[in-house]
Amino acid sequence: MDTKTNIIDRELSWLDFNARVLEEAYEKENPLMERMRFLAITASNLDEFMMVRVAGVMDVAESGRNKLYPSGLTPQELLPMLDHKIRDFVEKQYSCLSRSILPQLEKAGIRFVEVSELTPEQWVHIDAYFEKVLFPVLTPMAVDRSRPFPRLANKSLNIVVHLREKQENEVVKDKKGKKGKNTEDREAFAVVQVPSILPRFLELPETKGEDGSKQRSFVLLEDIIISHMASLFELHEIVSCSLFRLTRDSDLSIDEESEDFLAEIKASIKKRKSGRPVRLEVQTTCDPDSLAFLEEMLPIEAGKVIKVNGPLDLTLFSKFASIPGCSNMCYEPIVPVPTPADFVGYDDIFSAIRAHDCMVHHPYESFDVVVNFVRAAAEDPDVLAIKQTLYRVSGNSPIVAALERAAENGKQVTVLVELKARFDEENNIHWAQKLEKAGCHVVYGLSGLKTHCKILLVVRREEDGIRRYVHMGTGNYNDSTARIYTDIGVMTCKEPFGSDASSLFNVLTGYSRPPRYNRFVTAPIDMRPFFKEMIEGEIACAAQGLPSGITAKVNSLVDPDIIELLYKASQAGVPVKLIVRGICCLIPGVPGLSENITVHSIVGQLLEHSRIFRFECGGKPRIWMGSADWMQRNLDHRVELVFPIEAELMDRAEEILDVMWHDNVNTRVMQPDSSYQLVDRRGSRKLLNSHRAFSDMAREAAEKALAAVEPTLETTEFKVHQPAEEI
């Protein structure tokens, strides 16, 4: 292993995770369009990795600081390792596209064509498209003494045009002064941006294959532009056209002590657009003179140039995978149950929560339950106050609309909007200002900390006094991502949880001292000591011969102290089962160190996002869920929340963990050499795909609950009182 300690470098581990996603693009058992989607996801992932993580390592390396990462590597040692691994990964991406996906796509009657392959009818089609749509949008930008090299947007797709201008000059040809003319070629360069406002691909008129079958053909936008480039530079001869794409450092540096924090965030977002170049992607066919020109103008070192054999920016295939007429080449959609079993038979959501704690498993059970909870609170005359944290929300958020409506109805609405949520800053600024205009009290988070906890508090006046209803979750209040991220939410009105929720919001919005909570465990103060105590408790149980065990499901396992504690637990004989989707810096299965630790990674149709922690506790198991991963940033630099699962929901929580652990379709098992292998299916009676299993379980539970209630109580959805103007 290329490590100097018992900890794998987090950046190298992340690249291993992205490789597992790429394996799904290679997997022939996956539907073809889903394979394209997985390929696009790996490209999007790599973009962000370059903009943030690689850029950060570059900064530290160039600063000359003698920093040592937990893996034992210095930034200077890590950079060449990252570069080698990234280049190898990019080669695999394009090999997957050209050798695996595109040939299968062609067999299915769909192909991307070069302009040289176009039929006369197709040429007429793209000529018309260029004249009517493209030509008015394009802006050729010449580069010379009077026109400097343009400021290129991060991740934008551009074409560098190498031009030659023939110029006739008068010269003296002989001693008698007789004049003549010669022709001198003058080199020039220009840049044309491929418009991101238009679709990246254009469907052409159908053709017929050799067997007479219909063929759907597509051409890339940049190929149309290049084929018509002469119309943009009529006075020049075009030597070559080369596609390129620039990636910039996009990690924000924010002065949190600024008097106007909102203005500081906006200024930082603008700086992101002009961050220094960290990667230049070009095609292998790029003209050497054009490449030298780009390296000089940007400027960027040759070592940061990546040449690819195919179309730049593979994220284009995310939209292509959704073209009409190809549903047979996609996953069967997972349709959420409209009314989860816990809510069947109740007239309103408040009575359901009063009756028992409720658990909602997304996306198998509809996120509409959470949206309707806020909507019901907004319209209910007995609701006095709503308090909520927002980290990432959708572009047209029904949650925000409900909070606005609540403020208009005179409720006391307090919303903590985290403006520092990476790449969602602009979106969150928009929603924060919208909420403020509606009359909500908006807080922008705590200085030096990101507020990452997911919590919603509704204060309601009832016959027996004030009652607090609480929703706690593992994922964001985002109706869009709730369709593809697996998350869990718990709703309760038990007083200890309500009291803790009020105390937490007082800390977030005021100057309250962090209290001793009844049920909550929060970062950055209590969470690290809590997990330390729980792991050490399992070690003590093992020493006493009592039942012991740790099961944790997280997105990332990075924190060195947690890893060291897990190694100690393994050495003490504690069985440790870890489900880690992404980065895992722990090394399992090493004799004398971690032979009692097993690491699974689930990568499939849905993105695993929930965080669950189970401790055996001497035979009386306890489970916590929440927003925190086992990373330094979550434990020390964010406001996080994990909450206990009460007795009435324990069986279901146990079942969720058990199904995920026995998934043998989407699971890869981490090896002692840090590689991952698909779970061994030998001896398995049947395949278990946890994503499909949970969908079936949710539907069956809802049907069973519906069959058990009185016919007069049957309900498929909660009735929500709509504002008058929406009726």
FENHUGI-V620442 format. One record per pair of residues at least 12 apart in sequence whose ideal C-beta (glycine too) atoms are under 7 Angstrom apart, sorted by sequence separation. I is the first residue (numbers start at 1). J is the second residue. D is the distance in Angstrom with one decimal. If there is no record, write none. Layout:
# FENHUGI-V620442
I,J,D
I,J,D
This chain:
# FENHUGI-V620442
169,181,6.9
229,241,5.6
403,415,6.0
432,444,7.0
475,487,3.1
503,515,4.6
538,550,5.6
628,640,3.9
667,679,4.3
25,38,4.0
168,181,5.1
169,182,6.1
203,216,6.6
204,217,4.4
419,432,6.9
457,470,5.6
474,487,4.8
586,599,6.9
612,625,5.2
627,640,5.2
24,38,4.2
25,39,4.2
61,75,3.8
204,218,6.8
254,268,5.2
280,294,6.5
417,431,6.3
473,487,6.2
474,488,5.1
503,517,6.6
611,625,6.4
626,640,6.7
627,641,5.7
628,642,5.9
60,75,4.4
61,76,5.2
168,183,5.7
169,184,5.6
203,218,5.5
204,219,6.0
226,241,4.5
253,268,6.6
343,358,6.5
388,403,6.8
417,432,4.3
455,470,7.0
456,471,4.1
473,488,6.9
535,550,6.6
584,599,5.7
610,625,6.9
611,626,5.7
626,641,5.1
664,679,4.9
202,218,6.7
252,268,4.4
342,358,4.0
473,489,4.1
504,520,6.4
611,627,6.7
626,642,3.1
21,38,5.8
25,42,6.8
166,183,5.7
167,184,5.2
201,218,4.7
202,219,5.5
342,359,6.3
386,403,6.7
455,472,5.4
472,489,6.9
500,517,4.6
611,628,6.2
625,642,6.5
626,643,5.9
664,681,5.2
57,75,5.1
61,79,5.6
201,219,7.0
280,298,6.7
454,472,6.8
471,489,5.8
472,490,5.3
500,518,5.3
504,522,6.6
611,629,6.3
624,642,4.5
625,643,6.3
166,185,6.0
167,186,5.5
201,220,5.7
202,221,6.6
454,473,4.0
499,518,6.0
500,519,5.4
550,569,6.2
578,597,6.7
580,599,5.8
624,643,6.4
21,41,5.7
22,42,4.9
200,220,6.5
201,221,6.7
252,272,6.1
280,300,5.1
340,360,5.4
386,406,5.3
415,435,5.5
454,474,6.8
471,491,5.0
500,520,4.3
566,586,6.2
576,596,6.0
578,598,7.0
581,601,5.9
624,644,5.4
625,645,6.4
664,684,5.4
21,42,5.1
57,78,5.8
58,79,6.9
164,185,5.3
165,186,4.6
200,221,5.3
222,243,5.6
277,298,5.2
286,307,7.0
454,475,6.4
470,491,7.0
557,578,6.6
575,596,5.4
576,597,4.3
577,598,5.6
578,599,4.7
579,600,5.0
580,601,5.9
581,602,6.3
624,645,7.0
57,79,5.9
202,224,6.6
250,272,4.7
454,476,6.5
469,491,6.9
470,492,5.6
496,518,3.7
497,519,5.6
563,585,6.2
574,596,6.4
581,603,7.0
622,644,6.5
623,645,4.4
665,687,5.4
164,187,6.2
165,188,5.9
198,221,6.3
277,300,4.4
282,305,6.4
284,307,4.8
349,372,6.4
454,477,6.8
496,519,5.0
557,580,5.0
563,586,4.7
570,593,7.0
573,596,6.4
579,602,6.3
664,687,6.2
665,688,6.5
666,689,6.3
18,42,5.4
21,45,6.8
280,304,6.0
283,307,6.9
284,308,6.8
349,373,5.4
378,402,4.9
469,493,4.8
550,574,6.2
556,580,6.8
570,594,4.8
664,688,5.3
665,689,4.0
666,690,6.5
57,82,6.8
163,188,4.3
250,275,5.6
279,304,5.6
280,305,4.8
281,306,5.2
282,307,5.7
283,308,6.1
284,309,5.0
340,365,3.9
374,399,5.7
386,411,5.7
390,415,6.0
415,440,5.3
417,442,5.8
419,444,5.2
420,445,6.6
468,493,6.5
549,574,6.4
558,583,5.8
570,595,6.5
663,688,5.5
666,691,6.8
163,189,6.6
249,275,3.7
278,304,6.5
343,369,6.5
385,411,6.2
390,416,6.9
419,445,6.5
467,493,5.6
548,574,4.7
549,575,4.9
550,576,4.7
551,577,4.5
552,578,5.5
553,579,4.1
554,580,5.8
555,581,5.1
556,582,5.0
557,583,6.9
567,593,5.7
570,596,4.0
662,688,5.6
663,689,6.6
18,45,5.1
162,189,6.1
163,190,6.2
194,221,5.8
248,275,3.9
249,276,5.0
277,304,6.9
279,306,6.2
281,308,6.2
336,363,5.3
337,364,6.7
349,376,5.4
371,398,4.8
375,402,4.6
378,405,4.4
384,411,6.8
385,412,3.9
386,413,5.1
387,414,4.5
388,415,5.4
389,416,4.7
390,417,5.0
391,418,4.9
413,440,4.2
414,441,4.6
415,442,5.4
416,443,4.6
417,444,6.4
418,445,5.0
470,497,4.9
555,582,5.3
556,583,4.2
557,584,4.9
558,585,5.2
567,594,5.7
570,597,4.9
581,608,4.4
623,650,6.5
663,690,4.0
18,46,6.4
54,82,6.1
161,189,6.7
194,222,5.0
248,276,6.6
336,364,6.3
337,365,5.0
338,366,5.3
348,376,6.5
371,399,6.1
374,402,4.1
378,406,3.6
383,411,6.0
384,412,6.3
390,418,6.9
413,441,6.7
470,498,5.8
557,585,6.3
160,189,6.3
161,190,4.5
248,277,5.9
249,278,5.4
283,312,6.7
334,363,6.1
336,365,5.9
337,366,6.2
340,369,6.1
374,403,6.6
377,406,6.4
392,421,5.5
414,443,7.0
416,445,6.2
539,568,6.2
543,572,6.4
557,586,5.6
613,642,6.8
248,278,6.5
334,364,6.7
336,366,3.9
338,368,6.8
379,409,6.9
391,421,5.2
404,434,6.9
408,438,6.2
420,450,5.3
468,498,2.9
535,565,4.5
539,569,5.4
542,572,4.7
623,653,4.7
660,690,5.0
160,191,5.8
161,192,6.3
194,225,6.4
246,277,5.6
247,278,5.6
281,312,5.3
371,402,6.8
378,409,6.1
400,431,5.2
404,435,6.4
407,438,4.7
408,439,6.7
470,501,4.8
531,562,6.4
535,566,6.7
538,569,5.7
542,573,4.7
566,597,6.3
659,690,5.2
247,279,4.1
392,424,5.0
395,427,7.0
403,435,6.2
407,439,3.8
418,450,5.8
542,574,4.9
158,191,5.5
159,192,4.6
192,225,6.5
378,411,6.8
407,440,4.7
418,451,4.8
468,501,6.4
532,565,6.3
539,572,4.5
158,192,6.9
246,280,5.7
397,431,6.7
400,434,6.7
404,438,3.8
468,502,6.7
535,569,5.7
659,693,5.4
14,49,6.4
158,193,5.1
159,194,6.6
400,435,6.5
416,451,5.5
539,574,6.1
659,694,6.7
158,194,6.6
244,280,6.3
245,281,4.4
538,574,4.8
156,193,5.9
157,194,4.1
244,281,6.6
403,440,6.0
244,282,4.8
393,431,6.1
14,53,6.9
156,196,6.4
192,232,6.8
242,282,6.3
243,283,5.5
150,191,5.8
242,283,6.7
11,53,5.5
190,233,6.8
614,657,6.0
144,188,6.8
242,286,4.2
457,501,4.4
242,287,5.3
457,502,6.8
612,657,6.1
11,57,6.7
142,188,6.9
143,189,5.1
455,501,6.2
143,190,6.2
240,287,3.9
142,190,4.6
143,191,6.7
188,236,6.6
239,287,6.9
242,290,4.6
457,505,6.3
141,190,6.0
455,504,6.7
43,93,6.9
140,190,5.4
141,191,4.8
240,290,6.2
244,294,6.1
42,93,6.2
140,192,5.2
246,298,6.7
39,93,6.6
138,192,6.1
139,193,6.9
555,609,6.6
39,96,6.1
451,508,6.5
553,610,6.4
554,611,5.3
39,97,6.3
137,195,4.9
553,611,6.3
602,660,6.5
553,612,4.4
9,69,6.1
137,198,6.9
391,452,5.8
552,613,5.1
600,661,6.8
602,663,5.9
604,665,6.9
9,71,3.7
39,101,6.7
389,451,5.8
446,508,6.8
604,666,3.3
7,70,4.9
8,71,6.2
159,222,6.4
551,614,4.1
603,666,6.0
7,71,5.2
9,73,5.6
389,453,5.8
602,666,4.8
5,70,7.0
36,101,6.0
133,198,7.0
157,222,6.6
389,454,6.4
443,508,6.6
550,615,6.0
602,667,5.4
5,71,6.1
35,101,5.7
159,225,6.5
389,455,5.5
443,509,5.1
4,71,6.7
5,72,4.4
11,78,6.6
159,226,6.5
245,312,4.7
549,616,3.9
600,667,5.0
601,668,4.9
3,71,5.4
4,72,2.8
161,229,6.3
245,313,5.7
388,456,4.6
548,616,5.1
562,630,4.7
3,72,6.5
4,73,6.6
9,78,6.3
12,81,6.5
243,312,5.4
547,616,5.1
600,669,5.9
601,670,6.7
15,85,5.1
19,89,6.4
22,92,6.2
26,96,5.5
163,233,5.9
165,235,6.9
387,457,4.4
11,82,5.9
15,86,7.0
18,89,6.8
22,93,6.5
25,96,5.2
165,236,5.2
547,618,5.9
559,630,5.1
599,670,3.8
32,104,5.6
161,233,6.7
164,236,6.4
386,458,5.5
546,618,4.1
547,619,4.2
558,630,6.7
559,631,5.7
12,85,6.6
32,105,6.4
129,202,6.2
163,236,4.1
164,237,4.5
546,619,6.5
556,629,4.7
557,630,4.8
558,631,4.3
559,632,5.3
15,89,6.4
22,96,6.5
26,100,5.9
163,237,6.9
385,459,4.2
555,629,5.0
558,632,6.7
163,238,6.2
164,239,5.3
383,458,5.9
384,459,4.9
449,524,6.6
541,616,6.8
554,629,4.7
556,631,5.3
601,676,6.1
25,101,7.0
32,108,6.3
126,202,6.9
163,239,6.5
384,460,6.8
554,630,5.3
559,635,6.1
161,238,6.4
162,239,4.1
383,460,5.0
384,461,5.8
538,615,6.0
541,618,4.8
162,240,4.5
382,460,5.3
399,477,4.9
537,615,6.9
538,616,6.4
2,81,6.7
125,204,5.7
382,461,4.8
125,205,5.7
161,241,5.4
380,460,7.0
382,462,6.7
537,617,6.8
377,458,4.5
398,479,5.9
534,615,5.0
579,660,5.8
122,204,4.5
159,241,5.4
160,242,5.1
397,479,6.9
579,661,6.8
588,670,5.5
589,671,6.8
590,672,5.2
122,205,5.8
159,242,6.8
393,476,7.0
589,672,4.2
121,205,5.3
159,243,5.6
160,244,5.9
392,476,4.4
393,477,6.0
394,478,5.1
577,661,6.2
588,672,6.7
391,476,5.2
393,478,5.3
394,479,5.2
587,672,6.3
606,691,5.1
157,243,6.8
158,244,5.7
392,478,5.3
394,480,4.0
584,670,6.3
605,691,5.1
138,225,6.8
390,477,5.9
587,674,6.3
604,691,5.5
119,207,6.2
157,245,5.5
602,690,6.7
134,224,6.5
155,245,6.6
134,225,6.5
220,311,6.0
414,505,6.7
140,232,4.6
155,247,6.1
416,508,5.4
126,219,6.5
140,233,6.6
154,247,6.7
416,509,7.0
130,224,5.8
138,232,6.6
152,246,5.4
154,248,4.3
122,217,7.0
129,224,6.7
414,509,6.1
154,250,6.3
126,224,5.2
130,228,4.8
373,471,6.3
370,471,6.3
527,628,6.2
521,624,6.8
109,213,6.0
111,215,6.4
113,217,5.0
115,219,6.8
189,293,5.2
553,657,6.9
109,214,6.3
523,628,6.0
109,215,5.5
110,216,4.8
111,217,5.8
112,218,5.2
113,219,5.7
551,657,5.7
109,216,6.0
370,477,6.9
528,635,4.6
553,660,6.6
47,155,6.2
112,220,6.8
115,223,5.3
371,479,6.3
527,635,5.5
528,636,6.9
114,223,6.9
350,460,6.8
523,634,6.2
524,635,6.8
115,227,4.5
367,479,5.3
523,635,5.4
524,636,5.1
362,475,6.9
524,637,6.4
527,640,6.1
524,638,6.8
201,316,6.8
367,482,3.7
523,638,5.9
527,642,6.8
200,316,4.3
353,469,5.6
523,639,6.5
522,639,6.8
523,640,3.9
387,505,4.7
522,640,6.5
154,273,6.1
201,320,6.1
350,469,6.5
363,482,5.8
370,489,6.2
522,641,5.5
153,273,6.5
362,482,4.8
363,483,5.0
486,606,5.2
154,275,7.0
363,484,6.6
485,606,6.9
486,607,7.0
520,641,6.0
521,642,4.8
484,606,5.7
485,607,5.0
486,608,5.3
487,609,5.2
488,610,4.9
151,274,6.5
484,607,5.8
486,609,5.5
487,610,5.1
520,643,5.9
362,486,6.8
485,609,4.2
486,610,5.5
519,643,6.1
162,287,5.3
362,487,4.7
519,644,5.6
162,289,5.9
361,488,5.5
162,290,4.9
359,488,6.6
360,489,4.7
160,290,4.7
359,490,5.4
508,639,6.8
160,293,6.7
357,490,6.4
358,491,4.4
160,294,5.9
357,491,6.9
475,609,5.2
357,492,4.6
474,609,6.6
475,610,7.0
490,625,7.0
474,610,4.2
474,611,5.2
488,625,5.7
353,491,5.0
353,492,6.6
354,493,5.8
353,493,5.1
149,297,4.2
474,625,5.6
474,626,6.2
474,627,6.2
490,643,6.9
265,419,5.0
157,312,6.2
157,313,5.8
269,425,5.5
269,426,6.0
490,649,6.8
265,425,5.7
266,429,6.9
265,429,6.5
254,420,6.7
262,429,6.7
472,641,6.6
472,643,4.9
454,627,5.2
453,627,5.1
452,627,5.4
261,444,5.7
452,638,4.5
453,639,5.4
455,641,6.0
452,639,6.3
453,640,5.4
449,637,6.2
450,638,4.7
451,639,4.4
452,640,5.5
453,641,3.7
449,638,5.9
449,639,5.5
256,447,4.6
256,448,5.9
446,639,6.5
55,249,3.9
56,251,5.9
51,247,6.0
55,251,5.7
50,247,5.0
51,248,6.7
51,249,6.6
52,250,6.4
51,250,3.9
52,251,4.9
47,247,6.4
98,310,6.0
97,310,5.7
94,308,5.6
94,309,5.4
90,306,6.0
94,310,4.6
97,314,7.0
90,308,6.2
87,306,6.5
58,278,6.5
93,314,6.3
108,329,6.6
55,278,4.9
54,278,6.0
51,278,7.0
50,278,5.6
50,279,5.1
363,606,6.9
43,313,6.8
43,314,3.8
44,315,5.0
43,315,4.8
40,314,5.8
331,605,5.2
39,314,5.7
40,315,5.0
40,317,4.3
39,317,5.7
40,318,3.7
37,317,6.9
36,317,4.3
37,318,5.9
36,320,6.3
37,321,4.3
36,321,4.5
34,321,7.0
33,321,4.2
357,646,5.6
359,649,5.1
357,648,5.6
356,648,5.8
357,649,5.5
33,326,5.4
359,652,5.8
361,656,6.9
33,329,4.3
34,330,6.0
32,329,4.4
33,330,4.8
34,331,5.4
31,329,5.1
31,330,5.3
31,331,5.8
405,723,5.9
364,694,4.6
364,695,4.9
361,694,6.3
365,698,5.1
364,698,3.9
361,698,6.4
379,721,4.1
376,720,5.7
375,720,4.7
372,718,5.1
372,720,5.2
334,691,6.6
340,698,6.8
344,702,6.3
341,701,3.9
345,705,6.7
334,695,4.9
337,698,4.7
341,702,4.9
344,705,3.9
337,699,5.6
340,702,6.3
344,706,5.2
339,702,6.4
341,705,4.1
345,709,3.7
337,702,4.6
344,709,6.1
345,713,4.7
349,718,5.6
348,718,6.5
344,715,6.7
343,718,7.0
339,715,6.3
339,716,5.8
338,716,5.7
339,717,5.8
338,717,5.3
70,560,4.5
10,558,5.1
7,560,6.0
7,563,6.0
6,567,6.9
17,582,4.5
17,583,6.2
14,582,6.6
14,583,5.0
13,583,4.5
13,584,5.8
13,585,5.7
10,583,5.3
10,585,5.6
8,585,4.7
7,585,4.9
8,587,6.3
24,603,6.1
6,587,6.0
20,601,6.1
21,603,5.9
20,603,5.0
6,593,6.3
20,668,5.9
20,676,5.9
16,674,7.0
16,676,6.8
8,674,5.5
1,673,6.1
1,674,5.7
